[in-house]
Amino acid sequence: MGETKQGMAVPAYMGVRSIDQLNGTDAKLLYGIEGSSVVMHKVEEGVIPEYHLKQQLVQGPTAGMLYEVGRLYASREDFVFLAWSPHWMNRSYDIRYLKDPKDALGPANDPAKLSTIV
């Protein structure tokens, strides 16, 4: 049993803790996932305009986003991406989920309970 988590994240080495700090970084792109996902719509229609983000949202398959995360993390570049837990990325990389003080992600910020049935 546990809880899910999803939202915008950065590598911990960036020192950013909140979405409203992103424009003060060198991050140029926000790596997303498939355009059909609810969180992608929330980011595009809510988060980017609400925070006036300068980062360009990149839509693509989850595998492509994870490839970019690995590549950019290895070279310690600034970048933003969509993350969720449970997922192996949380163990492979030291990442930080960003706070959303304006609640632009709405219910997508809220964790869901996980249960195992056997």
Steps between C-alpha positions, in 0.01 A plus 500: 500500500617852429418816305563620150671825412515688172596840377784707367847407618863603464829336591583578863832659395305796357396618847152600376211419732199664337352551153518877547883477508538334157541820298811576706673186370677409176232241418368561149272199459237327710502133405153351499340176398219399265266787420195297597597495869301716742812649657625619159176692449526650849859612438425647158170670587557582868857494625683668211264800473447530878874522571592669169759228442758560229574127460358336190289189564622200300245225440610148419498139605590423860805305383631809319452718807682248718787484250538880515484495881786249512709688246452843657542369855832338408632833367347696793302736279198695621172346388140449609291189441180328600551236765284254691532243769505210518752481217863388476615856414458589868768248596732562206524879531513743790199711401279756668127538438423870477252677724207662321406800721231616254350148478508524119509120472180480705396146597804361314700615805299275728641157584294186452513200731655178372383160613617153411250224450620142465 
